[in-house]
Amino acid sequence: MTPKLLALLGALGMALPATAWAQSSADTDGDGVLTLTEVQAANPEVDPETFVRMDANGDAVLDSEEVAAAQQAGLLPASDG
């Protein structure tokens, strides 16, 4: 395998669980991102300060990349179920 292919596979391996998490029952309004309320409903231990740390771009929602990063950092489980 080429280094580019390995990098792509690695990125997909990281993004797919995050996408599944964001598209799961945790995303109660089905908009593809997670609000603090949605995250706390699935993971009550997540406090507002932790959510802000996960929200890299500061838009008050977690997209799939932010979910993946939070999972890698151990701030969110690999899935909500």
N, C-alpha and C positions, 0 to 999 in steps of 0.2 A: 504494500500500500504506500501511496505517496504521502508526504507530510501534509499536503493540503487536504487529502481525503481523510486522514486521521483527525485533523483539526475539525473538519466538518462533522464527522461522526461523533466526536467528543462534544461539540456544541449541540448537536441534536440530542444526544444522550442527556444533556443538562436541561435543555429547553422542553423536551417532551413531558417529563414529569411536572414541570412548572405549569405548562399549558393545561395539562390534565387537571391540575389543582385549581387553576383559575376557571376552568370550564366545568368544574364539578359542582356539587350541591352547595359549596361555600359561596359561589357566585350567585346569590339569590335573585338578583335582578337580570342576570344573563347578559351583562354588558361586556364581559370578557376581562374585567379588571376587578380587584378586590378593594373594598373600602375598609376602614378600621372596624366598622360595625360587622361586616361580613367576616373579617378575619377573627374578631373576638367571638363571634357566634360559634365558629368551628374550633377556636383555640382561645379559651377565656384567659389563659395566662399571658397573652400578648397585651402589654399595656401601651398607652399612647406614645410613650417615649421610644419603645422598641419599634412600633410601627413607623415613626418618623425616621428612625435609623434605617429601616428597610426601604423606605420611599426615597430612592436615590435622586429622583428629579424633582421632588417636592410638590407633586401635583395632587397629593392627598388620596391617591389610589395606587395599588400595586399592579403593575403589568407583569407579563410572564417572565421577562428578564429580571425584574426585581424579586419576584417570587423565587426564581431559580437561585439568585444570589443569596436570598434569605435562607433558603434551604441549605445551600453550601456552607453558610455561616452558622448553621444550627439554630437559627431563629424561628424557623418553621419546619414542621415535619415534612417528609417526602410526599405525603398526600394528606387529604383531609378525612379519609375514611379508613 
